[in-house]
Amino acid sequence: QVQLVESGGGLVQAGGSLRLSCAASGRSFSSYNMGWFRQRPGKEREFVAAIMWSGGSTDYADSVKGRFTISRDNAKNTVFLRMNSLKPEDTAVYYCAADPRPYTVVIRTTGKDYNYWGQGTQVTVSS
């Protein structure tokens, strides 16, 4: 069982930056691939970024590539999402999630493949 708690959301002007954190409980964190998803107002939940359990590989949605960076600190059971050059269309509730398959080398980008979810953190980008 993994419990995830996101933090770091807030209100920022377009062009600004934020760093989201996701703290995980449980000793298995370092074996799980982790992902960030978001749900924009009136939209379905969508994939943002994911990172392999080792930190050795990442994947990004095209809409955030080059602006967002996912990273992790396995010693601190935490995954991060650094968001630069934020746009109003990045406004959403951001969720972190854990893929329950330990030590998998496949980075999954659909929500149904992630069993554990945080409660979400709101990011609002003003124009």
N, C-alpha and C positions, 0 to 999 in steps of 0.2 A: 504494500500500500504506500502511495506517495501523496503527500499533501503539498500543494503549491500555493504560494502567496505572492502576488505581484505588487509592485510599488513603483513610484517614479512618474506616474502620469500627472497631467496638469494642463494648464492653459499656456500656450506659447504663440508668438506671432509667426506668421509665415516667414520662412527662411531661418528660423531658429532651430534649436536642438534640444533633445531630451534623451535621457538614458533610463530605460526601464530595467527593473531587476525582478527576478523571480527566485524566491528562496524556497528550497525543497526540503522536506523532512524525509527521513528514511536513509538507510545505509546503501541503497541500490542506485542512488542518483547517478553515480559515475558510470553506470552500465547502460543508461537510457539515452537514446536520442531525444533531443528536446526541440520543441517548436514554438513559434509565436504565430498566433492567428489574430485577426481583428474582425469586428463587425461594425461596419459603418451604418449610419442611420438609414433605415429602410432597405438595407441590403442583407444578403446572406453572409454568413461567416466565411472568411477567406484566408488562405494561407499567406503568411508574410515571410517567414524565414525559419530555417531549421539547422541544427548542428548535430553532428555525429557525437556519440558518447565520448570519444577520445578528443573531440575538438578538431580533428584532422580534416574534416570536410564540412562544407556548408552548402546551403541552397537558398535562393531568394526568389520571391515573386518578381516578375519583370518590372512591376510598378515601383518597386523600392530598390532595385539593384543600383548600386553605386551611391546610394544615400544612406541606407541602413546597414548596420553591421551586427551580426549575432556573435556572441562569445560566451564562454563558460569558465567557471572556476570550480573544478571538482573538489578541491580541498575545502571550499566554502559552500558546497551544494547550491550554487547559484548560477543562473544563466542570465545574460544581459542582452538588451537590444538597444544599441546606440542609433539614434535617429537624427540625421542631419538634413539640412535643407528642407525642412518640413513644409508641406503644402496644406491648404485647407482641406483637400480631399483625403488627407491622412487622418482627419478627425474620425475617431472610432473608439470603441472599447477594445482594448488589447488584452489577449489571453495568452498565458503560457500553458504548454501541455507536454506531457511525457508519453513517449511511445513505449509500451510495456515490454517489447521484445528486447531482451538484454543483449548487448554487444552486436546489434545488427549493423551491417554495412550499408543497408538500404535506407536512404533518407526519404521518408514519406511526406507527402504534401497535402494529404486530405485529412480532414478532421476525424473521420470515422476510424482512422488508424491509431488515434491517440486516446488512451483510456483515462488519463488523469488530467484534470483541468483546474486552473486557478479560478478565482472569482472575477478576475478582470480588473483593469485599471483604465480610467477614462483619459483619453488624449484629445484635446481640443486645440485646433490650429486656427487662429483668427487671420483674416486677410487684411 
